[in-house]
Amino acid sequence: MSVQSKEVINMEALDINGGSGQSFGYIWYRNTKANATAGGKLRITGRVHDIAQVFVNGKLQTQVIQSNDDVNGFGFWKLK
C-alpha cells in the first residue's frame, strides 16, 4: 500500500484499516526530490521513536545494529 503526503504521518494516523492506522511493522518514508551535495549533512528534526535507517541512492548510510550498545547511536529510540 502506498500513501502520499507532503507531511510525515506516523503509522497510527495513517488512513488505513478503517481509520485505525497501522499498529505494527515498518513505514518507508521517501523523498525523491532532495537536493543533496556530496559531503552534505542530513538534518532530521523531532525525535525518532523507534529506528531510523538512512539510505542514499539505495546505499545504507547509518550503522547496522550489531549489539545492544548500537541502539545508543543516531536513529534509535531512547528513554531520554
N, CA, C, O and CB atoms as a CASP TS submission, in Angstrom:
PFRMAT TS
TARGET T0000
AUTHOR 0000-0000-0000
METHOD Language model
MODEL 1
PARENT N/A
ATOM      1  N   MET     1       0.848  -1.180   0.000  1.00  0.00           N
ATOM      2  CA  MET     1       0.000   0.000   0.000  1.00  0.00           C
ATOM      3  C   MET     1       0.890   1.239   0.000  1.00  0.00           C
ATOM      4  O   MET     1       1.944   1.250   0.636  1.00  0.00           O
ATOM      5  CB  MET     1      -0.963   0.001   1.224  1.00  0.00           C
ATOM      6  N   SER     2       0.478   2.251  -0.692  1.00  0.00           N
ATOM      7  CA  SER     2       1.228   3.497  -0.785  1.00  0.00           C
ATOM      8  C   SER     2       0.346   4.667  -0.376  1.00  0.00           C
ATOM      9  O   SER     2      -0.797   4.776  -0.821  1.00  0.00           O
ATOM     10  CB  SER     2       1.771   3.703  -2.212  1.00  0.00           C
ATOM     11  N   VAL     3       0.875   5.534   0.466  1.00  0.00           N
ATOM     12  CA  VAL     3       0.184   6.753   0.882  1.00  0.00           C
ATOM     13  C   VAL     3       1.126   7.902   0.577  1.00  0.00           C
ATOM     14  O   VAL     3       2.295   7.865   0.963  1.00  0.00           O
ATOM     15  CB  VAL     3      -0.222   6.718   2.415  1.00  0.00           C
ATOM     16  N   GLN     4       0.637   8.914  -0.106  1.00  0.00           N
ATOM     17  CA  GLN     4       1.472  10.071  -0.408  1.00  0.00           C
ATOM     18  C   GLN     4       0.997  11.257   0.408  1.00  0.00           C
ATOM     19  O   GLN     4      -0.202  11.506   0.528  1.00  0.00           O
ATOM     20  CB  GLN     4       1.443  10.401  -1.918  1.00  0.00           C
ATOM     21  N   SER     5       1.956  11.989   0.969  1.00  0.00           N
ATOM     22  CA  SER     5       1.642  13.138   1.804  1.00  0.00           C
ATOM     23  C   SER     5       2.808  14.111   1.766  1.00  0.00           C
ATOM     24  O   SER     5       3.959  13.702   1.616  1.00  0.00           O
ATOM     25  CB  SER     5       1.332  12.704   3.258  1.00  0.00           C
ATOM     26  N   LYS     6       2.515  15.389   1.899  1.00  0.00           N
ATOM     27  CA  LYS     6       3.579  16.393   1.968  1.00  0.00           C
ATOM     28  C   LYS     6       4.183  16.444   3.367  1.00  0.00           C
ATOM     29  O   LYS     6       5.282  16.969   3.546  1.00  0.00           O
ATOM     30  CB  LYS     6       3.041  17.779   1.573  1.00  0.00           C
ATOM     31  N   GLU     7       3.485  15.911   4.349  1.00  0.00           N
ATOM     32  CA  GLU     7       3.947  15.876   5.733  1.00  0.00           C
ATOM     33  C   GLU     7       4.172  14.433   6.164  1.00  0.00           C
ATOM     34  O   GLU     7       3.550  13.518   5.626  1.00  0.00           O
ATOM     35  CB  GLU     7       2.932  16.571   6.670  1.00  0.00           C
ATOM     36  N   VAL     8       5.056  14.229   7.128  1.00  0.00           N
ATOM     37  CA  VAL     8       5.291  12.897   7.685  1.00  0.00           C
ATOM     38  C   VAL     8       4.071  12.513   8.520  1.00  0.00           C
ATOM     39  O   VAL     8       3.585  13.311   9.321  1.00  0.00           O
ATOM     40  CB  VAL     8       6.608  12.858   8.550  1.00  0.00           C
ATOM     41  N   ILE     9       3.587  11.309   8.333  1.00  0.00           N
ATOM     42  CA  ILE     9       2.432  10.799   9.071  1.00  0.00           C
ATOM     43  C   ILE     9       2.895   9.594   9.876  1.00  0.00           C
ATOM     44  O   ILE     9       3.503   8.678   9.322  1.00  0.00           O
ATOM     45  CB  ILE     9       1.246  10.421   8.107  1.00  0.00           C
ATOM     46  N   ASN    10       2.616   9.583  11.175  1.00  0.00           N
ATOM     47  CA  ASN    10       3.004   8.406  11.957  1.00  0.00           C
ATOM     48  C   ASN    10       2.059   7.252  11.640  1.00  0.00           C
ATOM     49  O   ASN    10       0.946   7.463  11.160  1.00  0.00           O
ATOM     50  CB  ASN    10       2.993   8.720  13.481  1.00  0.00           C
ATOM     51  N   MET    11       2.513   6.038  11.912  1.00  0.00           N
ATOM     52  CA  MET    11       1.778   4.840  11.483  1.00  0.00           C
ATOM     53  C   MET    11       0.377   4.748  12.067  1.00  0.00           C
ATOM     54  O   MET    11      -0.535   4.251  11.405  1.00  0.00           O
ATOM     55  CB  MET    11       2.548   3.610  11.862  1.00  0.00           C
ATOM     56  N   GLU    12       0.193   5.212  13.278  1.00  0.00           N
ATOM     57  CA  GLU    12      -1.129   5.131  13.899  1.00  0.00           C
ATOM     58  C   GLU    12      -2.131   6.093  13.264  1.00  0.00           C
ATOM     59  O   GLU    12      -3.340   5.901  13.391  1.00  0.00           O
ATOM     60  CB  GLU    12      -1.019   5.416  15.383  1.00  0.00           C
ATOM     61  N   ALA    13      -1.637   7.123  12.584  1.00  0.00           N
ATOM     62  CA  ALA    13      -2.511   8.124  11.979  1.00  0.00           C
ATOM     63  C   ALA    13      -2.770   7.884  10.495  1.00  0.00           C
ATOM     64  O   ALA    13      -3.481   8.668   9.868  1.00  0.00           O
ATOM     65  CB  ALA    13      -1.918   9.488  12.164  1.00  0.00           C
ATOM     66  N   LEU    14      -2.211   6.821   9.916  1.00  0.00           N
ATOM     67  CA  LEU    14      -2.462   6.532   8.505  1.00  0.00           C
ATOM     68  C   LEU    14      -3.935   6.226   8.279  1.00  0.00           C
ATOM     69  O   LEU    14      -4.580   5.585   9.109  1.00  0.00           O
ATOM     70  CB  LEU    14      -1.594   5.355   8.030  1.00  0.00           C
ATOM     71  N   ASP    15      -4.455   6.681   7.167  1.00  0.00           N
ATOM     72  CA  ASP    15      -5.873   6.466   6.839  1.00  0.00           C
ATOM     73  C   ASP    15      -6.043   5.092   6.193  1.00  0.00           C
ATOM     74  O   ASP    15      -6.369   4.981   5.011  1.00  0.00           O
ATOM     75  CB  ASP    15      -6.404   7.589   5.888  1.00  0.00           C
ATOM     76  N   ILE    16      -5.815   4.051   6.991  1.00  0.00           N
ATOM     77  CA  ILE    16      -5.963   2.671   6.543  1.00  0.00           C
ATOM     78  C   ILE    16      -6.654   1.869   7.642  1.00  0.00           C
ATOM     79  O   ILE    16      -6.847   2.369   8.750  1.00  0.00           O
ATOM     80  CB  ILE    16      -4.580   2.046   6.181  1.00  0.00           C
ATOM     81  N   ASN    17      -7.019   0.654   7.344  1.00  0.00           N
ATOM     82  CA  ASN    17      -7.650  -0.243   8.324  1.00  0.00           C
ATOM     83  C   ASN    17      -8.863   0.389   9.000  1.00  0.00           C
ATOM     84  O   ASN    17      -8.996   0.354  10.224  1.00  0.00           O
ATOM     85  CB  ASN    17      -6.639  -0.649   9.382  1.00  0.00           C
ATOM     86  N   GLY    18      -9.734   0.960   8.196  1.00  0.00           N
ATOM     87  CA  GLY    18     -10.951   1.567   8.730  1.00  0.00           C
ATOM     88  C   GLY    18     -10.691   2.751   9.632  1.00  0.00           C
ATOM     89  O   GLY    18     -11.483   3.037  10.530  1.00  0.00           O
ATOM     90  N   GLY    19      -9.577   3.450   9.400  1.00  0.00           N
ATOM     91  CA  GLY    19      -9.246   4.635  10.182  1.00  0.00           C
ATOM     92  C   GLY    19      -8.435   4.339  11.427  1.00  0.00           C
ATOM     93  O   GLY    19      -8.127   5.256  12.188  1.00  0.00           O
ATOM     94  N   SER    20      -8.075   3.070  11.658  1.00  0.00           N
ATOM     95  CA  SER    20      -7.320   2.743  12.870  1.00  0.00           C
ATOM     96  C   SER    20      -5.810   2.775  12.653  1.00  0.00           C
ATOM     97  O   SER    20      -5.056   2.532  13.596  1.00  0.00           O
ATOM     98  CB  SER    20      -7.725   1.379  13.374  1.00  0.00           C
ATOM     99  N   GLY    21      -5.349   3.068  11.442  1.00  0.00           N
ATOM    100  CA  GLY    21      -3.920   3.177  11.173  1.00  0.00           C
ATOM    101  C   GLY    21      -3.229   1.833  11.128  1.00  0.00           C
ATOM    102  O   GLY    21      -3.864   0.787  10.992  1.00  0.00           O
ATOM    103  N   GLN    22      -1.916   1.883  11.245  1.00  0.00           N
ATOM    104  CA  GLN    22      -1.081   0.682  11.219  1.00  0.00           C
ATOM    105  C   GLN    22      -0.549   0.461  12.627  1.00  0.00           C
ATOM    106  O   GLN    22       0.045   1.368  13.211  1.00  0.00           O
ATOM    107  CB  GLN    22       0.096   0.812  10.177  1.00  0.00           C
ATOM    108  N   SER    23      -0.755  -0.735  13.184  1.00  0.00           N
ATOM    109  CA  SER    23      -0.374  -0.973  14.580  1.00  0.00           C
ATOM    110  C   SER    23       1.024  -1.578  14.738  1.00  0.00           C
ATOM    111  O   SER    23       1.568  -1.571  15.842  1.00  0.00           O
ATOM    112  CB  SER    23      -1.384  -1.883  15.228  1.00  0.00           C
ATOM    113  N   PHE    24       1.613  -2.097  13.668  1.00  0.00           N
ATOM    114  CA  PHE    24       2.960  -2.659  13.768  1.00  0.00           C
ATOM    115  C   PHE    24       3.586  -2.711  12.389  1.00  0.00           C
ATOM    116  O   PHE    24       2.905  -2.528  11.379  1.00  0.00           O
ATOM    117  CB  PHE    24       2.931  -4.070  14.405  1.00  0.00           C
ATOM    118  N   GLY    25       4.875  -2.959  12.350  1.00  0.00           N
ATOM    119  CA  GLY    25       5.575  -3.080  11.076  1.00  0.00           C
ATOM    120  C   GLY    25       6.459  -1.882  10.800  1.00  0.00           C
ATOM    121  O   GLY    25       6.831  -1.133  11.704  1.00  0.00           O
ATOM    122  N   TYR    26       6.784  -1.722   9.534  1.00  0.00           N
ATOM    123  CA  TYR    26       7.690  -0.659   9.108  1.00  0.00           C
ATOM    124  C   TYR    26       6.959   0.332   8.213  1.00  0.00           C
ATOM    125  O   TYR    26       5.980  -0.004   7.547  1.00  0.00           O
ATOM    126  CB  TYR    26       8.908  -1.245   8.372  1.00  0.00           C
ATOM    127  N   ILE    27       7.456   1.547   8.218  1.00  0.00           N
ATOM    128  CA  ILE    27       6.999   2.571   7.272  1.00  0.00           C
ATOM    129  C   ILE    27       8.241   3.110   6.579  1.00  0.00           C
ATOM    130  O   ILE    27       9.233   3.443   7.226  1.00  0.00           O
ATOM    131  CB  ILE    27       6.185   3.731   7.995  1.00  0.00           C
ATOM    132  N   TRP    28       8.175   3.189   5.285  1.00  0.00           N
ATOM    133  CA  TRP    28       9.276   3.694   4.477  1.00  0.00           C
ATOM    134  C   TRP    28       8.912   5.117   4.060  1.00  0.00           C
ATOM    135  O   TRP    28       8.019   5.317   3.236  1.00  0.00           O
ATOM    136  CB  TRP    28       9.551   2.774   3.223  1.00  0.00           C
ATOM    137  N   TYR    29       9.604   6.103   4.628  1.00  0.00           N
ATOM    138  CA  TYR    29       9.431   7.496   4.233  1.00  0.00           C
ATOM    139  C   TYR    29      10.454   7.764   3.140  1.00  0.00           C
ATOM    140  O   TYR    29      11.633   7.446   3.289  1.00  0.00           O
ATOM    141  CB  TYR    29       9.606   8.488   5.457  1.00  0.00           C
ATOM    142  N   ARG    30      10.003   8.339   2.063  1.00  0.00           N
ATOM    143  CA  ARG    30      10.883   8.510   0.913  1.00  0.00           C
ATOM    144  C   ARG    30      10.782   9.927   0.374  1.00  0.00           C
ATOM    145  O   ARG    30       9.692  10.484   0.240  1.00  0.00           O
ATOM    146  CB  ARG    30      10.542   7.497  -0.185  1.00  0.00           C
ATOM    147  N   ASN    31      11.930  10.492   0.071  1.00  0.00           N
ATOM    148  CA  ASN    31      11.990  11.809  -0.545  1.00  0.00           C
ATOM    149  C   ASN    31      12.841  11.674  -1.800  1.00  0.00           C
ATOM    150  O   ASN    31      14.049  11.451  -1.718  1.00  0.00           O
ATOM    151  CB  ASN    31      12.576  12.891   0.441  1.00  0.00           C
ATOM    152  N   THR    32      12.219  11.808  -2.940  1.00  0.00           N
ATOM    153  CA  THR    32      12.949  11.656  -4.198  1.00  0.00           C
ATOM    154  C   THR    32      13.365  12.998  -4.785  1.00  0.00           C
ATOM    155  O   THR    32      13.982  13.045  -5.849  1.00  0.00           O
ATOM    156  CB  THR    32      12.103  10.899  -5.203  1.00  0.00           C
ATOM    157  N   LYS    33      13.031  14.096  -4.095  1.00  0.00           N
ATOM    158  CA  LYS    33      13.362  15.415  -4.629  1.00  0.00           C
ATOM    159  C   LYS    33      14.375  16.158  -3.770  1.00  0.00           C
ATOM    160  O   LYS    33      14.525  17.374  -3.893  1.00  0.00           O
ATOM    161  CB  LYS    33      12.110  16.243  -4.761  1.00  0.00           C
ATOM    162  N   ALA    34      15.063  15.439  -2.912  1.00  0.00           N
ATOM    163  CA  ALA    34      16.077  16.079  -2.069  1.00  0.00           C
ATOM    164  C   ALA    34      17.226  16.564  -2.945  1.00  0.00           C
ATOM    165  O   ALA    34      17.629  15.886  -3.890  1.00  0.00           O
ATOM    166  CB  ALA    34      16.597  15.098  -0.974  1.00  0.00           C
ATOM    167  N   ASN    35      17.737  17.720  -2.625  1.00  0.00           N
ATOM    168  CA  ASN    35      18.851  18.283  -3.372  1.00  0.00           C
ATOM    169  C   ASN    35      20.077  18.267  -2.466  1.00  0.00           C
ATOM    170  O   ASN    35      20.428  19.276  -1.854  1.00  0.00           O
ATOM    171  CB  ASN    35      18.531  19.733  -3.872  1.00  0.00           C
ATOM    172  N   ALA    36      20.718  17.111  -2.392  1.00  0.00           N
ATOM    173  CA  ALA    36      21.873  16.947  -1.504  1.00  0.00           C
ATOM    174  C   ALA    36      23.163  17.037  -2.292  1.00  0.00           C
ATOM    175  O   ALA    36      23.219  16.693  -3.472  1.00  0.00           O
ATOM    176  CB  ALA    36      21.803  15.607  -0.757  1.00  0.00           C
ATOM    177  N   THR    37      24.195  17.505  -1.618  1.00  0.00           N
ATOM    178  CA  THR    37      25.517  17.576  -2.236  1.00  0.00           C
ATOM    179  C   THR    37      26.440  16.584  -1.537  1.00  0.00           C
ATOM    180  O   THR    37      26.212  16.221  -0.383  1.00  0.00           O
ATOM    181  CB  THR    37      26.097  19.023  -2.161  1.00  0.00           C
ATOM    182  N   ALA    38      27.478  16.148  -2.237  1.00  0.00           N
ATOM    183  CA  ALA    38      28.452  15.220  -1.664  1.00  0.00           C
ATOM    184  C   ALA    38      29.046  15.837  -0.400  1.00  0.00           C
ATOM    185  O   ALA    38      29.447  17.001  -0.396  1.00  0.00           O
ATOM    186  CB  ALA    38      29.574  14.879  -2.692  1.00  0.00           C
ATOM    187  N   GLY    39      29.098  15.054   0.663  1.00  0.00           N
ATOM    188  CA  GLY    39      29.645  15.538   1.925  1.00  0.00           C
ATOM    189  C   GLY    39      28.665  16.353   2.750  1.00  0.00           C
ATOM    190  O   GLY    39      29.010  16.819   3.836  1.00  0.00           O
ATOM    191  N   GLY    40      27.443  16.532   2.248  1.00  0.00           N
ATOM    192  CA  GLY    40      26.438  17.300   2.977  1.00  0.00           C
ATOM    193  C   GLY    40      25.917  16.531   4.183  1.00  0.00           C
ATOM    194  O   GLY    40      26.225  15.352   4.356  1.00  0.00           O
ATOM    195  N   LYS    41      25.134  17.198   5.009  1.00  0.00           N
ATOM    196  CA  LYS    41      24.573  16.583   6.207  1.00  0.00           C
ATOM    197  C   LYS    41      23.052  16.572   6.127  1.00  0.00           C
ATOM    198  O   LYS    41      22.425  17.534   5.684  1.00  0.00           O
ATOM    199  CB  LYS    41      25.039  17.327   7.473  1.00  0.00           C
ATOM    200  N   LEU    42      22.479  15.459   6.568  1.00  0.00           N
ATOM    201  CA  LEU    42      21.030  15.325   6.655  1.00  0.00           C
ATOM    202  C   LEU    42      20.608  15.719   8.060  1.00  0.00           C
ATOM    203  O   LEU    42      21.171  15.243   9.045  1.00  0.00           O
ATOM    204  CB  LEU    42      20.565  13.871   6.312  1.00  0.00           C
ATOM    205  N   ARG    43      19.622  16.584   8.143  1.00  0.00           N
ATOM    206  CA  ARG    43      19.126  17.006   9.458  1.00  0.00           C
ATOM    207  C   ARG    43      17.711  16.470   9.620  1.00  0.00           C
ATOM    208  O   ARG    43      16.819  16.777   8.829  1.00  0.00           O
ATOM    209  CB  ARG    43      19.160  18.573   9.616  1.00  0.00           C
ATOM    210  N   ILE    44      17.523  15.664  10.660  1.00  0.00           N
ATOM    211  CA  ILE    44      16.197  15.154  10.990  1.00  0.00           C
ATOM    212  C   ILE    44      15.753  15.865  12.251  1.00  0.00           C
ATOM    213  O   ILE    44      16.393  15.738  13.295  1.00  0.00           O
ATOM    214  CB  ILE    44      16.196  13.592  11.176  1.00  0.00           C
ATOM    215  N   THR    45      14.667  16.609  12.164  1.00  0.00           N
ATOM    216  CA  THR    45      14.161  17.323  13.334  1.00  0.00           C
ATOM    217  C   THR    45      13.118  16.460  14.027  1.00  0.00           C
ATOM    218  O   THR    45      12.591  15.514  13.441  1.00  0.00           O
ATOM    219  CB  THR    45      13.560  18.703  12.934  1.00  0.00           C
ATOM    220  N   GLY    46      12.834  16.783  15.244  1.00  0.00           N
ATOM    221  CA  GLY    46      11.880  15.986  16.013  1.00  0.00           C
ATOM    222  C   GLY    46      12.613  14.877  16.737  1.00  0.00           C
ATOM    223  O   GLY    46      13.766  15.034  17.139  1.00  0.00           O
ATOM    224  N   ARG    47      11.939  13.763  16.896  1.00  0.00           N
ATOM    225  CA  ARG    47      12.504  12.655  17.670  1.00  0.00           C
ATOM    226  C   ARG    47      12.175  11.334  17.012  1.00  0.00           C
ATOM    227  O   ARG    47      11.032  11.092  16.623  1.00  0.00           O
ATOM    228  CB  ARG    47      11.982  12.671  19.114  1.00  0.00           C
ATOM    229  N   VAL    48      13.171  10.482  16.887  1.00  0.00           N
ATOM    230  CA  VAL    48      12.953   9.136  16.367  1.00  0.00           C
ATOM    231  C   VAL    48      12.338   8.323  17.495  1.00  0.00           C
ATOM    232  O   VAL    48      12.876   8.298  18.602  1.00  0.00           O
ATOM    233  CB  VAL    48      14.293   8.481  15.840  1.00  0.00           C
ATOM    234  N   HIS    49      11.224   7.662  17.234  1.00  0.00           N
ATOM    235  CA  HIS    49      10.550   6.887  18.272  1.00  0.00           C
ATOM    236  C   HIS    49      10.756   5.389  18.104  1.00  0.00           C
ATOM    237  O   HIS    49      10.093   4.603  18.780  1.00  0.00           O
ATOM    238  CB  HIS    49       9.074   7.198  18.270  1.00  0.00           C
ATOM    239  N   ASP    50      11.618   4.993  17.258  1.00  0.00           N
ATOM    240  CA  ASP    50      11.916   3.579  17.050  1.00  0.00           C
ATOM    241  C   ASP    50      13.286   3.495  16.405  1.00  0.00           C
ATOM    242  O   ASP    50      14.291   3.754  17.066  1.00  0.00           O
ATOM    243  CB  ASP    50      10.823   2.875  16.166  1.00  0.00           C
ATOM    244  N   ILE    51      13.350   3.144  15.141  1.00  0.00           N
ATOM    245  CA  ILE    51      14.626   3.050  14.438  1.00  0.00           C
ATOM    246  C   ILE    51      14.527   3.822  13.130  1.00  0.00           C
ATOM    247  O   ILE    51      13.533   3.714  12.412  1.00  0.00           O
ATOM    248  CB  ILE    51      15.017   1.566  14.176  1.00  0.00           C
ATOM    249  N   ALA    52      15.547   4.592  12.826  1.00  0.00           N
ATOM    250  CA  ALA    52      15.635   5.275  11.539  1.00  0.00           C
ATOM    251  C   ALA    52      16.857   4.758  10.810  1.00  0.00           C
ATOM    252  O   ALA    52      17.959   4.730  11.358  1.00  0.00           O
ATOM    253  CB  ALA    52      15.703   6.821  11.716  1.00  0.00           C
ATOM    254  N   GLN    53      16.654   4.352   9.579  1.00  0.00           N
ATOM    255  CA  GLN    53      17.768   3.980   8.713  1.00  0.00           C
ATOM    256  C   GLN    53      17.755   4.932   7.533  1.00  0.00           C
ATOM    257  O   GLN    53      16.699   5.204   6.961  1.00  0.00           O
ATOM    258  CB  GLN    53      17.670   2.480   8.243  1.00  0.00           C
ATOM    259  N   VAL    54      18.916   5.439   7.167  1.00  0.00           N
ATOM    260  CA  VAL    54      19.016   6.402   6.081  1.00  0.00           C
ATOM    261  C   VAL    54      19.734   5.738   4.912  1.00  0.00           C
ATOM    262  O   VAL    54      20.823   5.183   5.062  1.00  0.00           O
ATOM    263  CB  VAL    54      19.760   7.694   6.537  1.00  0.00           C
ATOM    264  N   PHE    55      19.099   5.808   3.742  1.00  0.00           N
ATOM    265  CA  PHE    55      19.682   5.293   2.510  1.00  0.00           C
ATOM    266  C   PHE    55      19.842   6.453   1.539  1.00  0.00           C
ATOM    267  O   PHE    55      18.962   7.308   1.440  1.00  0.00           O
ATOM    268  CB  PHE    55      18.801   4.159   1.892  1.00  0.00           C
ATOM    269  N   VAL    56      20.951   6.489   0.827  1.00  0.00           N
ATOM    270  CA  VAL    56      21.160   7.461  -0.247  1.00  0.00           C
ATOM    271  C   VAL    56      21.481   6.656  -1.496  1.00  0.00           C
ATOM    272  O   VAL    56      22.438   5.883  -1.532  1.00  0.00           O
ATOM    273  CB  VAL    56      22.316   8.497   0.097  1.00  0.00           C
ATOM    274  N   ASN    57      20.662   6.855  -2.513  1.00  0.00           N
ATOM    275  CA  ASN    57      20.795   6.094  -3.763  1.00  0.00           C
ATOM    276  C   ASN    57      20.865   4.592  -3.503  1.00  0.00           C
ATOM    277  O   ASN    57      21.633   3.877  -4.147  1.00  0.00           O
ATOM    278  CB  ASN    57      22.042   6.546  -4.527  1.00  0.00           C
ATOM    279  N   GLY    58      20.060   4.124  -2.557  1.00  0.00           N
ATOM    280  CA  GLY    58      19.975   2.702  -2.259  1.00  0.00           C
ATOM    281  C   GLY    58      21.060   2.164  -1.354  1.00  0.00           C
ATOM    282  O   GLY    58      21.071   0.970  -1.056  1.00  0.00           O
ATOM    283  N   LYS    59      21.984   3.019  -0.902  1.00  0.00           N
ATOM    284  CA  LYS    59      23.091   2.570  -0.050  1.00  0.00           C
ATOM    285  C   LYS    59      22.851   3.020   1.395  1.00  0.00           C
ATOM    286  O   LYS    59      22.608   4.198   1.656  1.00  0.00           O
ATOM    287  CB  LYS    59      24.450   3.123  -0.576  1.00  0.00           C
ATOM    288  N   LEU    60      22.924   2.064   2.329  1.00  0.00           N
ATOM    289  CA  LEU    60      22.717   2.355   3.745  1.00  0.00           C
ATOM    290  C   LEU    60      23.799   3.304   4.258  1.00  0.00           C
ATOM    291  O   LEU    60      24.990   3.047   4.083  1.00  0.00           O
ATOM    292  CB  LEU    60      22.711   1.052   4.569  1.00  0.00           C
ATOM    293  N   GLN    61      23.382   4.399   4.891  1.00  0.00           N
ATOM    294  CA  GLN    61      24.310   5.402   5.415  1.00  0.00           C
ATOM    295  C   GLN    61      24.439   5.343   6.932  1.00  0.00           C
ATOM    296  O   GLN    61      25.393   5.882   7.491  1.00  0.00           O
ATOM    297  CB  GLN    61      23.862   6.785   4.999  1.00  0.00           C
ATOM    298  N   THR    62      23.497   4.699   7.600  1.00  0.00           N
ATOM    299  CA  THR    62      23.535   4.598   9.053  1.00  0.00           C
ATOM    300  C   THR    62      24.089   3.244   9.455  1.00  0.00           C
ATOM    301  O   THR    62      24.122   2.314   8.648  1.00  0.00           O
ATOM    302  CB  THR    62      22.135   4.814   9.657  1.00  0.00           C
ATOM    303  N   GLN    63      24.520   3.133  10.693  1.00  0.00           N
ATOM    304  CA  GLN    63      25.129   1.885  11.146  1.00  0.00           C
ATOM    305  C   GLN    63      24.120   0.752  11.213  1.00  0.00           C
ATOM    306  O   GLN    63      22.925   0.980  11.400  1.00  0.00           O
ATOM    307  CB  GLN    63      25.771   2.078  12.502  1.00  0.00           C
ATOM    308  N   VAL    64      24.601  -0.446  11.062  1.00  0.00           N
ATOM    309  CA  VAL    64      23.792  -1.648  11.192  1.00  0.00           C
ATOM    310  C   VAL    64      23.831  -2.064  12.657  1.00  0.00           C
ATOM    311  O   VAL    64      24.886  -2.012  13.289  1.00  0.00           O
ATOM    312  CB  VAL    64      24.306  -2.800  10.249  1.00  0.00           C
ATOM    313  N   ILE    65      22.685  -2.478  13.204  1.00  0.00           N
ATOM    314  CA  ILE    65      22.640  -2.917  14.596  1.00  0.00           C
ATOM    315  C   ILE    65      23.387  -4.239  14.724  1.00  0.00           C
ATOM    316  O   ILE    65      23.024  -5.231  14.092  1.00  0.00           O
ATOM    317  CB  ILE    65      21.171  -3.061  15.093  1.00  0.00           C
ATOM    318  N   GLN    66      24.432  -4.245  15.547  1.00  0.00           N
ATOM    319  CA  GLN    66      25.206  -5.463  15.755  1.00  0.00           C
ATOM    320  C   GLN    66      25.248  -5.881  17.220  1.00  0.00           C
ATOM    321  O   GLN    66      25.557  -7.031  17.530  1.00  0.00           O
ATOM    322  CB  GLN    66      26.613  -5.272  15.240  1.00  0.00           C
ATOM    323  N   SER    67      24.938  -4.948  18.123  1.00  0.00           N
ATOM    324  CA  SER    67      24.947  -5.276  19.544  1.00  0.00           C
ATOM    325  C   SER    67      23.950  -4.366  20.266  1.00  0.00           C
ATOM    326  O   SER    67      23.429  -3.413  19.687  1.00  0.00           O
ATOM    327  CB  SER    67      26.382  -5.124  20.147  1.00  0.00           C
ATOM    328  N   ASN    68      23.698  -4.674  21.527  1.00  0.00           N
ATOM    329  CA  ASN    68      22.793  -3.837  22.323  1.00  0.00           C
ATOM    330  C   ASN    68      23.314  -2.413  22.461  1.00  0.00           C
ATOM    331  O   ASN    68      22.520  -1.476  22.543  1.00  0.00           O
ATOM    332  CB  ASN    68      22.591  -4.446  23.705  1.00  0.00           C
ATOM    333  N   ASP    69      24.621  -2.234  22.489  1.00  0.00           N
ATOM    334  CA  ASP    69      25.204  -0.891  22.609  1.00  0.00           C
ATOM    335  C   ASP    69      24.933  -0.028  21.380  1.00  0.00           C
ATOM    336  O   ASP    69      24.924   1.198  21.481  1.00  0.00           O
ATOM    337  CB  ASP    69      26.703  -0.994  22.837  1.00  0.00           C
ATOM    338  N   ASP    70      24.716  -0.642  20.235  1.00  0.00           N
ATOM    339  CA  ASP    70      24.477   0.104  18.999  1.00  0.00           C
ATOM    340  C   ASP    70      23.195   0.927  19.047  1.00  0.00           C
ATOM    341  O   ASP    70      23.077   1.910  18.316  1.00  0.00           O
ATOM    342  CB  ASP    70      24.421  -0.847  17.829  1.00  0.00           C
ATOM    343  N   VAL    71      22.250   0.560  19.873  1.00  0.00           N
ATOM    344  CA  VAL    71      20.981   1.298  19.920  1.00  0.00           C
ATOM    345  C   VAL    71      21.108   2.625  20.646  1.00  0.00           C
ATOM    346  O   VAL    71      20.116   3.341  20.782  1.00  0.00           O
ATOM    347  CB  VAL    71      19.915   0.460  20.590  1.00  0.00           C
ATOM    348  N   ASN    72      22.297   2.975  21.115  1.00  0.00           N
ATOM    349  CA  ASN    72      22.510   4.272  21.735  1.00  0.00           C
ATOM    350  C   ASN    72      22.977   5.322  20.729  1.00  0.00           C
ATOM    351  O   ASN    72      23.220   6.469  21.103  1.00  0.00           O
ATOM    352  CB  ASN    72      23.517   4.147  22.854  1.00  0.00           C
ATOM    353  N   GLY    73      23.105   4.942  19.458  1.00  0.00           N
ATOM    354  CA  GLY    73      23.573   5.869  18.429  1.00  0.00           C
ATOM    355  C   GLY    73      22.426   6.583  17.723  1.00  0.00           C
ATOM    356  O   GLY    73      21.272   6.521  18.147  1.00  0.00           O
ATOM    357  N   PHE    74      22.777   7.262  16.635  1.00  0.00           N
ATOM    358  CA  PHE    74      21.801   8.002  15.852  1.00  0.00           C
ATOM    359  C   PHE    74      20.696   7.075  15.340  1.00  0.00           C
ATOM    360  O   PHE    74      20.949   5.935  14.951  1.00  0.00           O
ATOM    361  CB  PHE    74      22.487   8.710  14.681  1.00  0.00           C
ATOM    362  N   GLY    75      19.483   7.588  15.349  1.00  0.00           N
ATOM    363  CA  GLY    75      18.380   6.897  14.705  1.00  0.00           C
ATOM    364  C   GLY    75      17.668   5.863  15.544  1.00  0.00           C
ATOM    365  O   GLY    75      16.844   5.112  15.023  1.00  0.00           O
ATOM    366  N   PHE    76      17.959   5.804  16.814  1.00  0.00           N
ATOM    367  CA  PHE    76      17.327   4.798  17.662  1.00  0.00           C
ATOM    368  C   PHE    76      16.555   5.444  18.792  1.00  0.00           C
ATOM    369  O   PHE    76      16.943   6.492  19.308  1.00  0.00           O
ATOM    370  CB  PHE    76      18.368   3.844  18.223  1.00  0.00           C
ATOM    371  N   TRP    77      15.467   4.815  19.168  1.00  0.00           N
ATOM    372  CA  TRP    77      14.645   5.276  20.275  1.00  0.00           C
ATOM    373  C   TRP    77      15.412   5.147  21.573  1.00  0.00           C
ATOM    374  O   TRP    77      16.076   4.138  21.809  1.00  0.00           O
ATOM    375  CB  TRP    77      13.332   4.493  20.346  1.00  0.00           C
ATOM    376  N   LYS    78      15.325   6.157  22.411  1.00  0.00           N
ATOM    377  CA  LYS    78      15.979   6.133  23.722  1.00  0.00           C
ATOM    378  C   LYS    78      14.973   6.592  24.760  1.00  0.00           C
ATOM    379  O   LYS    78      13.975   7.232  24.428  1.00  0.00           O
ATOM    380  CB  LYS    78      17.260   7.035  23.745  1.00  0.00           C
ATOM    381  N   LEU    79      15.233   6.269  26.003  1.00  0.00           N
ATOM    382  CA  LEU    79      14.339   6.711  27.069  1.00  0.00           C
ATOM    383  C   LEU    79      14.436   8.210  27.300  1.00  0.00           C
ATOM    384  O   LEU    79      13.434   8.844  27.630  1.00  0.00           O
ATOM    385  CB  LEU    79      14.651   5.972  28.356  1.00  0.00           C
ATOM    386  N   LYS    80      15.625   8.794  27.134  1.00  0.00           N
ATOM    387  CA  LYS    80      15.791  10.240  27.365  1.00  0.00           C
ATOM    388  C   LYS    80      15.225  11.031  26.220  1.00  0.00           C
ATOM    389  O   LYS    80      15.273  12.261  26.237  1.00  0.00           O
ATOM    390  CB  LYS    80      17.263  10.600  27.562  1.00  0.00           C
TER
END
